[in-house]
Amino acid sequence: MTIFIYAILIFLVIRFSVTVFNFLSNPKLPRTVKHYQDKVSILIPARNEEENIIYLLESIKNHDYSNYEVIVLDDDSTDNTYDLVAQFSKDNQKFRVVKGKPLPADWLGKNYACHQLAALADGKYFLFVDADESIKKGLINSLIDRTEIGGLALLSVFTNQVMISIGEKLTVPLMHFILLNLLPLRLVRYAKNPAFAAASGQCMFFNAKKYRENQWHEQVKYQVVEDVEIIKLVKHKEYNAEALLGNSLIYCRMYKSMTESLNGFSKNLLAGFGNNILILLFYLLLVIVGPVILILNFNADLLVLPITLIVLSRMMISYLSGQNVLINLILHPLQMLFFLVISFISIQKHIFKKGTWKGRTIKAI
């Protein structure tokens, strides 16, 4: 038991060191005062998004960038998504909506929608965003500026998360917690090894020429975590790629209830660990079970260090991701509990091939 306890402490110190590195390196999308004129194609896959889509389109319309086109692909929606966007487009000539083609058996829905959108676009840059987002003034100029400075083929941005319900506050912060506690985000840009890969499908900004040459979404047609797989491919090609935090330039409300959160995160979680159940269980052992064992084997001398590291980590991660520090500290034990729940749901879906998203079955590969 003593060896295991010290292994937990060492792992905590390593994770804390990663968090400190991220905090000090401040991997946020830099804002720019420059104004670019290159054409940007804003590409939006949408399936049953009548509650969200107009809010996004209004935010784009009110943005401070002038040379853009917006293409929304209605992916076989059963609600009024298509009609709402079609009506909006009548009064806004830079916007248009198209009906998606039937989904082939060897594609996932979002990947195929993005592939179709890219074929319709003619901008110098492709900006893929989800329908449940909103963008702020300065985003597109900042994306172009960073891409030009770094000669990037892909720039992905982890959006600021909007959380209203208690279900969201108990689950959504886990995304930034895992990311910034495990991966030095700056290494996505500077490390050539594809193992240092992270990306968010909520905001993917591509050099369109390189996209057309490589057809990134076609190469990951049936990958659940297509964003990470794409940035790995980009790095394999020895192109430059980067992943940064949103810096309050783009927001997303991913889920609106506990049920949506559990279903959504369990769809992706195990895939994010390479669909390796043992690796996920080992991570849970160190991150959740380990601290509980420390508490149960109460020793004041042993507890001071892990509690301090956990509290400081949550404070730094919450600050970087634009989240409420106090709420995340208070809810941390419950968030870890729900991380455990999401993990086992994800494992169950993988084993019994019960994964679904927006009415479609997702089969494990």
C-alpha positions as a Python dict, from the first residue, in 0.01 Angstrom:
ca = {
    (1, 'M'): (0, 0, 0),
    (2, 'T'): (285, 239, 82),
    (3, 'I'): (433, 198, -268),
    (4, 'F'): (91, 263, -424),
    (5, 'I'): (39, 577, -215),
    (6, 'Y'): (373, 717, -319),
    (7, 'A'): (296, 631, -683),
    (8, 'I'): (-24, 836, -651),
    (9, 'L'): (169, 1127, -504),
    (10, 'I'): (428, 1115, -782),
    (11, 'F'): (152, 1111, -1046),
    (12, 'L'): (-13, 1410, -875),
    (13, 'V'): (315, 1601, -884),
    (14, 'I'): (361, 1523, -1256),
    (15, 'R'): (8, 1637, -1339),
    (16, 'F'): (54, 1949, -1128),
    (17, 'S'): (374, 2026, -1316),
    (18, 'V'): (188, 2001, -1647),
    (19, 'T'): (-79, 2236, -1514),
    (20, 'V'): (183, 2487, -1399),
    (21, 'F'): (347, 2472, -1741),
    (22, 'N'): (14, 2544, -1909),
    (23, 'F'): (-62, 2824, -1665),
    (24, 'L'): (273, 2995, -1715),
    (25, 'S'): (281, 2946, -2093),
    (26, 'N'): (-79, 3078, -2119),
    (27, 'P'): (-180, 2890, -2437),
    (28, 'K'): (-462, 3123, -2541),
    (29, 'L'): (-540, 3247, -2892),
    (30, 'P'): (-372, 3590, -2906),
    (31, 'R'): (-596, 3879, -3003),
    (32, 'T'): (-478, 4097, -3290),
    (33, 'V'): (-549, 4451, -3402),
    (34, 'K'): (-474, 4363, -3764),
    (35, 'H'): (-755, 4341, -4019),
    (36, 'Y'): (-727, 4084, -4295),
    (37, 'Q'): (-916, 4066, -4624),
    (38, 'D'): (-875, 3701, -4726),
    (39, 'K'): (-1195, 3509, -4789),
    (40, 'V'): (-1297, 3275, -4507),
    (41, 'S'): (-1551, 2997, -4557),
    (42, 'I'): (-1742, 2940, -4233),
    (43, 'L'): (-1873, 2584, -4250),
    (44, 'I'): (-2145, 2457, -4016),
    (45, 'P'): (-2272, 2097, -4000),
    (46, 'A'): (-2620, 2099, -3846),
    (47, 'R'): (-2850, 1815, -3743),
    (48, 'N'): (-3163, 1905, -3546),
    (49, 'E'): (-3024, 2241, -3431),
    (50, 'E'): (-3335, 2462, -3446),
    (51, 'E'): (-3276, 2578, -3087),
    (52, 'N'): (-2920, 2695, -3153),
    (53, 'I'): (-2849, 2775, -3516),
    (54, 'I'): (-2992, 3127, -3545),
    (55, 'Y'): (-2798, 3243, -3239),
    (56, 'L'): (-2476, 3134, -3411),
    (57, 'L'): (-2570, 3292, -3743),
    (58, 'E'): (-2655, 3622, -3574),
    (59, 'S'): (-2317, 3622, -3400),
    (60, 'I'): (-2143, 3571, -3734),
    (61, 'K'): (-2351, 3845, -3897),
    (62, 'N'): (-2253, 4086, -3617),
    (63, 'H'): (-1887, 3991, -3638),
    (64, 'D'): (-1625, 4245, -3752),
    (65, 'Y'): (-1491, 4047, -4049),
    (66, 'S'): (-1621, 4135, -4395),
    (67, 'N'): (-1492, 3883, -4653),
    (68, 'Y'): (-1663, 3557, -4567),
    (69, 'E'): (-1924, 3307, -4676),
    (70, 'V'): (-2134, 3089, -4450),
    (71, 'I'): (-2251, 2747, -4561),
    (72, 'V'): (-2480, 2542, -4338),
    (73, 'L'): (-2528, 2177, -4425),
    (74, 'D'): (-2854, 2035, -4297),
    (75, 'D'): (-2768, 1675, -4207),
    (76, 'D'): (-3107, 1506, -4243),
    (77, 'S'): (-3270, 1707, -3966),
    (78, 'T'): (-3619, 1614, -3850),
    (79, 'D'): (-3689, 1959, -3704),
    (80, 'N'): (-3703, 2308, -3858),
    (81, 'T'): (-3327, 2361, -3891),
    (82, 'Y'): (-3331, 2387, -4270),
    (83, 'D'): (-3631, 2622, -4290),
    (84, 'L'): (-3491, 2854, -4022),
    (85, 'V'): (-3155, 2888, -4197),
    (86, 'A'): (-3319, 2923, -4538),
    (87, 'Q'): (-3532, 3210, -4408),
    (88, 'F'): (-3229, 3375, -4246),
    (89, 'S'): (-3032, 3343, -4569),
    (90, 'K'): (-3296, 3526, -4770),
    (91, 'D'): (-3211, 3846, -4586),
    (92, 'N'): (-2836, 3779, -4559),
    (93, 'Q'): (-2669, 3707, -4892),
    (94, 'K'): (-2345, 3571, -4746),
    (95, 'F'): (-2533, 3283, -4589),
    (96, 'R'): (-2676, 2973, -4755),
    (97, 'V'): (-2805, 2632, -4654),
    (98, 'V'): (-2782, 2304, -4843),
    (99, 'K'): (-2932, 1962, -4789),
    (100, 'G'): (-2677, 1693, -4706),
    (101, 'K'): (-2649, 1374, -4908),
    (102, 'P'): (-2755, 1038, -4760),
    (103, 'L'): (-2498, 910, -4510),
    (104, 'P'): (-2277, 630, -4649),
    (105, 'A'): (-2232, 325, -4427),
    (106, 'D'): (-1859, 381, -4377),
    (107, 'W'): (-1886, 743, -4258),
    (108, 'L'): (-1990, 911, -3934),
    (109, 'G'): (-2245, 1188, -3980),
    (110, 'K'): (-2045, 1492, -3875),
    (111, 'N'): (-1735, 1384, -4068),
    (112, 'Y'): (-1936, 1336, -4386),
    (113, 'A'): (-2113, 1668, -4338),
    (114, 'C'): (-1778, 1848, -4301),
    (115, 'H'): (-1643, 1669, -4609),
    (116, 'Q'): (-1940, 1789, -4815),
    (117, 'L'): (-1910, 2142, -4681),
    (118, 'A'): (-1545, 2166, -4780),
    (119, 'A'): (-1633, 2062, -5135),
    (120, 'L'): (-1877, 2355, -5157),
    (121, 'A'): (-1645, 2620, -5014),
    (122, 'D'): (-1406, 2847, -5204),
    (123, 'G'): (-1236, 3051, -4929),
    (124, 'K'): (-865, 3075, -4862),
    (125, 'Y'): (-942, 2942, -4515),
    (126, 'F'): (-1200, 2696, -4386),
    (127, 'L'): (-1347, 2759, -4040),
    (128, 'F'): (-1553, 2463, -3914),
    (129, 'V'): (-1775, 2545, -3616),
    (130, 'D'): (-2062, 2363, -3448),
    (131, 'A'): (-2417, 2495, -3452),
    (132, 'D'): (-2432, 2544, -3073),
    (133, 'E'): (-2165, 2813, -3065),
    (134, 'S'): (-2134, 3188, -3089),
    (135, 'I'): (-1836, 3392, -3204),
    (136, 'K'): (-1714, 3730, -3083),
    (137, 'K'): (-1556, 4023, -3263),
    (138, 'G'): (-1191, 3963, -3337),
    (139, 'L'): (-1207, 3585, -3372),
    (140, 'I'): (-1146, 3551, -3745),
    (141, 'N'): (-873, 3815, -3763),
    (142, 'S'): (-703, 3646, -3468),
    (143, 'L'): (-729, 3302, -3631),
    (144, 'I'): (-579, 3429, -3957),
    (145, 'D'): (-305, 3620, -3779),
    (146, 'R'): (-197, 3318, -3577),
    (147, 'T'): (-214, 3093, -3882),
    (148, 'E'): (-4, 3329, -4091),
    (149, 'I'): (257, 3384, -3820),
    (150, 'G'): (300, 3012, -3760),
    (151, 'G'): (254, 2893, -4117),
    (152, 'L'): (-17, 2661, -3985),
    (153, 'A'): (-212, 2405, -4182),
    (154, 'L'): (-452, 2371, -3890),
    (155, 'L'): (-533, 2585, -3588),
    (156, 'S'): (-783, 2436, -3343),
    (157, 'V'): (-938, 2631, -3058),
    (158, 'F'): (-1091, 2498, -2737),
    (159, 'T'): (-1393, 2720, -2692),
    (160, 'N'): (-1505, 2889, -2372),
    (161, 'Q'): (-1789, 2681, -2230),
    (162, 'V'): (-2126, 2823, -2129),
    (163, 'M'): (-2272, 2629, -1833),
    (164, 'I'): (-2611, 2709, -1684),
    (165, 'S'): (-2767, 2393, -1538),
    (166, 'I'): (-2614, 2199, -1249),
    (167, 'G'): (-2574, 1901, -1482),
    (168, 'E'): (-2346, 2105, -1706),
    (169, 'K'): (-2143, 2240, -1415),
    (170, 'L'): (-2085, 1885, -1288),
    (171, 'T'): (-1959, 1751, -1621),
    (172, 'V'): (-1847, 2009, -1878),
    (173, 'P'): (-1545, 2136, -1675),
    (174, 'L'): (-1399, 1785, -1697),
    (175, 'M'): (-1299, 1854, -2058),
    (176, 'H'): (-1053, 2132, -1972),
    (177, 'F'): (-950, 1956, -1650),
    (178, 'I'): (-831, 1645, -1834),
    (179, 'L'): (-673, 1844, -2116),
    (180, 'L'): (-473, 2095, -1911),
    (181, 'N'): (-381, 1846, -1640),
    (182, 'L'): (-231, 1594, -1884),
    (183, 'L'): (-95, 1772, -2190),
    (184, 'P'): (142, 2070, -2214),
    (185, 'L'): (-69, 2242, -2478),
    (186, 'R'): (218, 2442, -2629),
    (187, 'L'): (383, 2114, -2730),
    (188, 'V'): (108, 2051, -2983),
    (189, 'R'): (275, 2321, -3191),
    (190, 'Y'): (639, 2263, -3111),
    (191, 'A'): (669, 1885, -3067),
    (192, 'K'): (687, 1699, -3397),
    (193, 'N'): (571, 1372, -3242),
    (194, 'P'): (202, 1311, -3329),
    (195, 'A'): (157, 1175, -2975),
    (196, 'F'): (143, 1539, -2864),
    (197, 'A'): (-192, 1594, -3032),
    (198, 'A'): (-501, 1774, -2912),
    (199, 'A'): (-779, 1949, -3100),
    (200, 'S'): (-1140, 2052, -3063),
    (201, 'G'): (-1390, 1989, -3341),
    (202, 'Q'): (-1583, 2289, -3211),
    (203, 'C'): (-1338, 2521, -3386),
    (204, 'M'): (-1109, 2394, -3662),
    (205, 'F'): (-939, 2654, -3883),
    (206, 'F'): (-768, 2513, -4193),
    (207, 'N'): (-545, 2638, -4467),
    (208, 'A'): (-791, 2555, -4746),
    (209, 'K'): (-525, 2466, -5004),
    (210, 'K'): (-373, 2202, -4778),
    (211, 'Y'): (-719, 2080, -4683),
    (212, 'R'): (-814, 2028, -5047),
    (213, 'E'): (-488, 1847, -5113),
    (214, 'N'): (-536, 1609, -4821),
    (215, 'Q'): (-914, 1583, -4767),
    (216, 'W'): (-867, 1552, -4393),
    (217, 'H'): (-1224, 1452, -4303),
    (218, 'E'): (-1225, 1178, -4566),
    (219, 'Q'): (-913, 1030, -4407),
    (220, 'V'): (-1092, 1001, -4070),
    (221, 'K'): (-1436, 919, -4206),
    (222, 'Y'): (-1536, 681, -3922),
    (223, 'Q'): (-1335, 823, -3632),
    (224, 'V'): (-1538, 943, -3332),
    (225, 'V'): (-1263, 1182, -3216),
    (226, 'E'): (-1197, 1303, -3568),
    (227, 'D'): (-1049, 1631, -3447),
    (228, 'V'): (-755, 1463, -3270),
    (229, 'E'): (-706, 1215, -3554),
    (230, 'I'): (-692, 1500, -3807),
    (231, 'I'): (-428, 1694, -3617),
    (232, 'K'): (-224, 1373, -3592),
    (233, 'L'): (-244, 1338, -3970),
    (234, 'V'): (-140, 1700, -4013),
    (235, 'K'): (164, 1642, -3794),
    (236, 'H'): (245, 1317, -3978),
    (237, 'K'): (262, 1524, -4299),
    (238, 'E'): (507, 1751, -4116),
    (239, 'Y'): (278, 2050, -4151),
    (240, 'N'): (255, 2299, -3867),
    (241, 'A'): (-48, 2270, -3640),
    (242, 'E'): (-152, 2430, -3314),
    (243, 'A'): (-420, 2401, -3048),
    (244, 'L'): (-504, 2693, -2822),
    (245, 'L'): (-768, 2808, -2572),
    (246, 'G'): (-1049, 3035, -2689),
    (247, 'N'): (-958, 3348, -2490),
    (248, 'S'): (-1327, 3451, -2479),
    (249, 'L'): (-1340, 3487, -2860),
    (250, 'I'): (-1569, 3188, -2916),
    (251, 'Y'): (-1826, 3028, -2687),
    (252, 'C'): (-2017, 2703, -2689),
    (253, 'R'): (-2299, 2558, -2484),
    (254, 'M'): (-2236, 2192, -2551),
    (255, 'Y'): (-2515, 2038, -2347),
    (256, 'K'): (-2819, 2166, -2164),
    (257, 'S'): (-2887, 1889, -1912),
    (258, 'M'): (-2725, 1608, -1719),
    (259, 'T'): (-2867, 1352, -1962),
    (260, 'E'): (-2719, 1529, -2263),
    (261, 'S'): (-2384, 1562, -2088),
    (262, 'L'): (-2363, 1196, -1992),
    (263, 'N'): (-2459, 1083, -2341),
    (264, 'G'): (-2231, 1330, -2517),
    (265, 'F'): (-1916, 1282, -2312),
    (266, 'S'): (-1952, 903, -2291),
    (267, 'K'): (-1962, 899, -2673),
    (268, 'N'): (-1611, 1040, -2694),
    (269, 'L'): (-1431, 960, -2370),
    (270, 'L'): (-1299, 609, -2433),
    (271, 'A'): (-1214, 699, -2793),
    (272, 'G'): (-1001, 979, -2650),
    (273, 'F'): (-799, 710, -2471),
    (274, 'G'): (-752, 518, -2796),
    (275, 'N'): (-1045, 287, -2713),
    (276, 'N'): (-810, 120, -2465),
    (277, 'I'): (-1015, 23, -2161),
    (278, 'L'): (-709, -67, -1952),
    (279, 'I'): (-549, 274, -2004),
    (280, 'L'): (-869, 452, -1904),
    (281, 'L'): (-909, 232, -1594),
    (282, 'F'): (-548, 294, -1496),
    (283, 'Y'): (-601, 670, -1535),
    (284, 'L'): (-914, 650, -1317),
    (285, 'L'): (-719, 452, -1058),
    (286, 'L'): (-458, 724, -1029),
    (287, 'V'): (-680, 1030, -1063),
    (288, 'I'): (-992, 931, -867),
    (289, 'V'): (-942, 610, -670),
    (290, 'G'): (-594, 709, -556),
    (291, 'P'): (-692, 1035, -379),
    (292, 'V'): (-986, 855, -215),
    (293, 'I'): (-745, 593, -75),
    (294, 'L'): (-526, 872, 59),
    (295, 'I'): (-824, 1024, 239),
    (296, 'L'): (-939, 690, 381),
    (297, 'N'): (-589, 623, 510),
    (298, 'F'): (-597, 957, 683),
    (299, 'N'): (-255, 1095, 759),
    (300, 'A'): (-223, 1469, 799),
    (301, 'D'): (129, 1474, 667),
    (302, 'L'): (32, 1282, 354),
    (303, 'L'): (-288, 1477, 287),
    (304, 'V'): (-145, 1829, 286),
    (305, 'L'): (47, 1782, -39),
    (306, 'P'): (-223, 1617, -256),
    (307, 'I'): (-498, 1853, -139),
    (308, 'T'): (-276, 2154, -207),
    (309, 'L'): (-185, 2027, -553),
    (310, 'I'): (-546, 1949, -644),
    (311, 'V'): (-675, 2287, -523),
    (312, 'L'): (-405, 2483, -702),
    (313, 'S'): (-453, 2281, -1019),
    (314, 'R'): (-827, 2345, -1024),
    (315, 'M'): (-769, 2715, -968),
    (316, 'M'): (-519, 2746, -1254),
    (317, 'I'): (-725, 2535, -1497),
    (318, 'S'): (-1046, 2723, -1416),
    (319, 'Y'): (-872, 3054, -1474),
    (320, 'L'): (-721, 2945, -1807),
    (321, 'S'): (-1052, 2809, -1935),
    (322, 'G'): (-1256, 3110, -1823),
    (323, 'Q'): (-1459, 2913, -1570),
    (324, 'N'): (-1574, 2997, -1218),
    (325, 'V'): (-1287, 2903, -986),
    (326, 'L'): (-1494, 2880, -667),
    (327, 'I'): (-1767, 2666, -823),
    (328, 'N'): (-1515, 2421, -966),
    (329, 'L'): (-1340, 2391, -628),
    (330, 'I'): (-1668, 2326, -447),
    (331, 'L'): (-1793, 2078, -705),
    (332, 'H'): (-1461, 1898, -761),
    (333, 'P'): (-1551, 1581, -565),
    (334, 'L'): (-1883, 1549, -749),
    (335, 'Q'): (-1719, 1623, -1083),
    (336, 'M'): (-1476, 1336, -1020),
    (337, 'L'): (-1770, 1110, -934),
    (338, 'F'): (-1939, 1196, -1262),
    (339, 'F'): (-1610, 1144, -1444),
    (340, 'L'): (-1621, 789, -1306),
    (341, 'V'): (-1983, 747, -1417),
    (342, 'I'): (-1912, 879, -1768),
    (343, 'S'): (-1613, 647, -1797),
    (344, 'F'): (-1812, 335, -1719),
    (345, 'I'): (-2096, 438, -1949),
    (346, 'S'): (-1839, 491, -2225),
    (347, 'I'): (-1685, 148, -2160),
    (348, 'Q'): (-2029, -13, -2163),
    (349, 'K'): (-2120, 151, -2493),
    (350, 'H'): (-1793, 33, -2645),
    (351, 'I'): (-1829, -328, -2529),
    (352, 'F'): (-2196, -367, -2621),
    (353, 'K'): (-2179, -134, -2925),
    (354, 'K'): (-2465, 80, -2794),
    (355, 'G'): (-2322, 420, -2883),
    (356, 'T'): (-2568, 661, -3043),
    (357, 'W'): (-2562, 1030, -3128),
    (358, 'K'): (-2851, 1236, -3259),
    (359, 'G'): (-3045, 925, -3348),
    (360, 'R'): (-2761, 741, -3525),
    (361, 'T'): (-2578, 432, -3404),
    (362, 'I'): (-2203, 464, -3361),
    (363, 'K'): (-2032, 128, -3396),
    (364, 'A'): (-1693, 68, -3239),
    (365, 'I'): (-1410, 10, -3484),
}
